[in-house]
Amino acid sequence: MSYILQTINLGKNIKGRNIISNLNIHVNKGEIYGFLGPNGAGKTSVMKMIMNYWKPTGGTIEVFGEKLTSTSYEVLRRIGSIIEFPVFYEHLSGESNLKLHCEYIGYDNQRGIENALDLLGLREASKKPVKQYSLGMKQRLGIARAVLTKPELLILDEPTNGLDPIGMKQMRDLFRMLKEELGVTIMISTHILSEIEDIADTVGIINHGQMIREISTKEISQMRSPYIEVEVLDVRKAMQTLGGFLSKDDYKIVGENMLRIYSESTTPQEISKALLLEGNEIISIGKKAEHLEDYFMHLMGEGEKND
C-alpha cells in the first residue's frame, strides 16, 4: 500500500540521546491521523522532521511517494502546518500576517486569505494587531495560515491549544469538513484524547520516542469491552460479595468506591440483587464501554514496561 506520508525507522539523536527511535508512521490519503502521546513523548520532534525543520539522524521520511530531502521544496509547498505555537508579527494585523506569508511562499490569492479568515471566524478581527489577539485567536490564525493555500496534507501540532470547549468543537468540525469536502489529509498531534477520539480514522500512539501502536479507531471500537460499573459505599465488602460468584478476573477496583465487572453473562440487575442481599449500599450502577482513553492508558502502561 502507498501512503501519503510514512516514516521508515525514523530516528533522532541529540547530544548522544535517542529522542526518537525506529519510528514507523503510516498515514493514508484522505484520513485524519491522530498522533497521540503524553507531553514529552516526541510528537513535536517527529513533526519538525516531517516539515524539514530538523534532519533525522536515522531512517527516512516519504511524502507523496517521494523521499524527503533538504531540497524537497515542491513537496513542502503541498503541506500546511502548525508546529508548536504559531509565531506572527505582533504589530501587524491578522490579515497582513497572512498576506506576508503568501508573499513569502509565492502564493498570490487575496480571495484565499479572505476564505481562510471566514473559515476560522476571524474576519471581524482581521484588521486588528495580532498583539490584541487572545491565545485562542492566535491559534485559529495559525490554522488559517496553514489552510489558506489549500494544502493536500496538514500537519498540526496540538492545534487546539488555548481554545475553549466551543472553539475545540469548531476545530473538530473544521477538520471533518476539510477531510470530507476537500479531501485534505490531516495529521494531528495531541495529548488530550477527547480532541481526537470522534474524528480520527487512525491513531498512532507514541511514548518515549517509540511507536507503541498504530490502530484504526474502528478496530478500537470493536475491541471495547462492555462492563458494569458499580459505585458502592464499602468497596472491600462488595469485593467479598462478588468473589462468591464471579471469577477474580471478572471484576476489579478502579477507584476509592468504584468497581468494574467484565463478566458478559452477568446483568446490572443480578449484580444489584447480589450486593443488596449481602447488605452492600449501592450509590450507582450502570453498563458502560471502554473509551479511547482507557485503551490509551493501557498502552502507556505497556510502553513503560518495555522501556
C-alpha positions in Angstrom: 0.0 0.0 0.0 1.2 3.5 -0.8 0.9 6.2 1.9 0.6 9.9 1.5 3.1 10.1 4.5 5.3 7.5 6.0 8.4 7.3 8.1 10.7 4.3 8.0 12.8 3.5 11.1 13.0 7.3 11.8 15.5 8.3 14.4 16.8 11.5 16.0 19.7 11.7 18.3 20.5 14.8 20.3 23.7 15.1 22.4 24.1 11.3 22.5 20.4 10.7 23.5 17.9 9.0 21.2 14.8 11.1 21.4 13.1 9.2 18.5 13.9 5.5 17.8 13.0 3.4 14.8 9.6 5.2 14.4 7.3 3.9 11.6 4.3 6.0 10.8 1.7 5.2 8.0 -0.8 7.9 7.0 -3.4 7.1 4.3 -4.6 9.6 1.8 -7.8 11.4 2.9 -7.8 10.3 6.5 -7.4 12.1 9.9 -4.5 10.6 11.7 -4.3 11.2 15.4 -0.8 11.3 16.8 -1.2 10.6 20.5 1.2 10.7 23.3 1.9 12.4 26.7 3.8 15.6 26.8 7.5 14.9 26.0 6.7 11.7 24.1 8.4 13.1 20.9 5.4 14.2 18.8 6.7 17.7 18.1 10.2 16.3 17.2 8.7 14.0 14.7 6.6 16.7 13.1 9.7 19.0 12.9 11.5 16.3 10.9 8.5 15.8 8.6 8.5 19.5 7.9 12.3 19.5 7.3 13.0 21.8 10.3 15.1 19.1 11.8 17.2 16.5 10.0 16.8 12.9 11.0 19.9 11.0 12.3 18.4 7.7 11.1 15.7 6.4 8.8 13.7 8.1 6.1 10.6 10.2 5.5 8.4 9.7 2.4 5.8 12.3 1.5 3.5 11.9 -1.6 5.6 8.9 -2.5 8.9 10.9 -2.6 11.8 10.6 -0.1 12.1 13.9 1.8 15.4 15.7 1.3 16.9 19.1 2.0 15.7 20.2 -1.5 12.2 18.9 -1.4 10.7 22.4 -1.9 7.8 21.4 -4.2 6.8 18.6 -1.8 6.7 21.0 1.2 4.7 23.5 -0.8 1.8 21.0 -0.8 1.8 20.8 3.0 0.3 23.2 5.6 1.5 23.1 9.1 1.5 24.4 12.7 4.5 23.3 14.7 4.4 24.3 18.4 2.9 27.8 18.9 2.3 29.8 15.7 4.5 33.0 15.5 3.4 36.2 14.0 4.4 39.9 13.6 2.5 41.1 16.6 2.3 44.8 15.5 0.7 43.8 12.2 -3.0 42.8 11.7 -4.0 39.2 11.2 -4.8 39.8 7.6 -1.4 41.5 7.0 0.3 38.5 8.6 -1.4 36.2 6.1 -0.5 38.4 3.2 3.2 38.4 4.2 3.0 34.6 4.4 1.6 34.4 0.9 4.3 36.7 -0.4 7.0 34.6 1.2 5.8 31.4 -0.3 4.8 32.9 -3.7 1.1 32.5 -3.4 -1.0 35.4 -4.7 -4.6 34.9 -3.8 -6.5 37.6 -1.8 -9.7 35.6 -2.0 -7.8 32.6 -0.4 -6.9 34.9 2.5 -10.5 36.0 2.9 -11.8 32.5 2.8 -9.4 31.3 5.4 -10.3 34.2 7.7 -14.0 33.4 7.3 -13.4 29.7 7.8 -11.7 30.3 11.1 -14.2 33.0 12.3 -11.5 35.8 12.2 -13.0 38.2 9.6 -14.1 40.8 12.2 -10.7 40.7 13.9 -8.7 40.6 10.7 -7.7 44.3 10.8 -6.6 44.3 14.5 -3.0 43.9 15.5 -2.1 40.4 16.5 -0.9 41.6 19.8 -4.5 42.2 20.7 -5.5 38.6 19.9 -6.2 36.1 22.6 -4.2 32.8 22.7 -7.1 31.0 21.1 -7.4 33.6 18.3 -3.7 33.3 17.6 -4.1 29.5 17.4 -7.0 30.0 14.9 -4.9 32.5 12.9 -2.2 29.8 12.7 -4.7 27.3 11.3 -5.9 29.9 8.8 -2.3 30.4 7.6 -1.9 26.6 7.4 -5.1 26.1 5.2 -5.2 29.2 3.0 -3.1 27.6 0.2 -5.4 24.6 0.1 -2.8 22.0 1.0 -3.1 18.3 0.3 -1.7 17.5 3.7 -2.0 19.3 7.0 0.5 18.7 9.9 -1.0 20.2 13.1 0.9 20.1 16.4 -1.6 20.5 19.3 -3.9 22.7 17.2 -6.5 23.3 19.9 -4.1 24.7 22.5 -5.7 27.8 24.1 -9.2 27.1 22.8 -12.3 26.9 25.0 -14.6 23.9 24.6 -16.7 25.7 21.9 -13.6 26.6 20.0 -12.4 23.0 20.2 -15.6 21.7 18.8 -15.4 24.3 16.0 -12.0 23.0 15.1 -13.2 19.4 15.1 -16.0 20.4 12.7 -13.5 22.2 10.6 -11.1 19.2 10.3 -14.1 17.0 9.4 -15.1 19.4 6.6 -11.5 19.7 5.3 -11.3 15.9 5.1 -14.8 15.2 3.8 -15.4 18.1 1.4 -11.9 19.0 0.3 -10.1 15.7 0.6 -7.4 17.0 2.8 -5.3 14.5 4.8 -4.7 15.7 8.3 -2.1 14.6 10.9 -3.0 16.0 14.3 -0.8 15.6 17.4 -2.4 15.9 20.9 -2.2 14.6 24.4 -5.9 15.3 25.0 -7.7 12.2 23.8 -11.2 13.6 23.7 -10.0 16.0 21.0 -9.3 13.2 18.5 -11.5 10.2 19.5 -14.5 11.2 17.5 -12.8 12.4 14.3 -9.6 10.3 13.8 -9.6 7.3 11.3 -6.3 6.0 12.6 -4.3 6.7 15.7 -0.6 6.3 16.3 0.4 6.1 19.9 3.9 7.2 20.8 5.8 7.2 24.1 9.5 7.9 24.8 10.1 8.4 21.1 8.9 5.0 20.1 5.7 3.9 18.4 3.6 1.8 20.8 0.8 1.0 18.4 -0.9 2.2 15.2 -4.5 1.2 15.0 -7.8 2.3 13.4 -10.4 3.8 15.6 -12.8 1.3 14.1 -10.7 -1.5 15.5 -10.6 0.2 18.9 -14.4 0.5 18.8 -14.7 -3.2 18.1 -12.3 -4.0 20.9 -14.0 -2.0 23.5 -15.2 -4.3 26.3 -18.6 -3.6 27.8 -18.6 -3.6 31.6 -20.8 -2.9 34.6 -19.6 0.0 36.7 -20.8 0.0 40.3 -20.2 2.7 42.9 -20.6 1.4 46.5 -20.2 2.7 50.0 -17.8 -0.1 51.0 -15.7 -1.4 48.1 -14.0 -4.1 50.1 -17.3 -5.6 51.3 -18.6 -5.5 47.8 -15.5 -7.3 46.6 -16.1 -10.1 49.1 -19.7 -10.5 47.8 -18.7 -10.6 44.2 -16.0 -13.1 44.9 -18.7 -15.6 45.9 -20.0 -16.0 42.3 -17.6 -14.3 39.9 -14.0 -15.2 38.8 -11.4 -12.9 40.1 -10.6 -11.9 36.5 -14.2 -10.7 36.0 -14.0 -7.7 38.3 -11.6 -5.1 39.7 -11.4 -1.9 41.8 -11.0 1.2 39.6 -11.5 3.9 42.3 -12.0 4.5 46.0 -15.6 3.4 45.8 -15.8 2.1 42.2 -15.8 -1.4 40.8 -15.9 -2.7 37.2 -17.4 -6.1 36.3 -16.4 -7.6 33.0 -18.5 -10.8 33.0 -20.6 -10.9 29.9 -23.1 -13.3 31.4 -24.0 -11.0 34.3 -26.5 -8.2 34.2 -26.6 -5.0 36.4 -29.9 -6.3 37.9 -28.1 -9.5 39.0 -25.2 -7.6 40.5 -27.5 -5.2 42.3 -29.5 -8.1 43.8 -26.4 -9.9 45.0 -24.9 -6.9 46.6 -28.1 -5.8 48.3 -28.8 -9.2 49.7 -25.4 -9.0 51.4 -26.1 -5.6 52.9 -24.0 -3.6 50.4 -25.1 0.0 49.9 -25.1 0.9 46.2 -24.6 4.5 45.1 -24.9 3.9 41.4 -24.7 1.1 38.8 -24.8 1.0 35.1 -23.5 -0.6 31.9 -20.7 1.2 30.0 -18.0 0.6 27.4 -14.3 1.5 27.3 -13.2 4.7 25.6 -10.1 5.5 23.7 -8.7 6.9 27.0 -8.9 3.5 28.6 -7.1 1.9 25.7 -4.5 4.7 25.6 -3.8 4.3 29.3 -3.4 0.6 28.9 -0.9 1.0 26.1 1.0 3.6 28.0 1.4 1.1 30.8 2.6 -1.5 28.3 5.1 1.0 26.9 6.5 1.8 30.3 7.1 -2.0 30.9 9.0 -2.3 27.7 11.4 0.6 28.4 
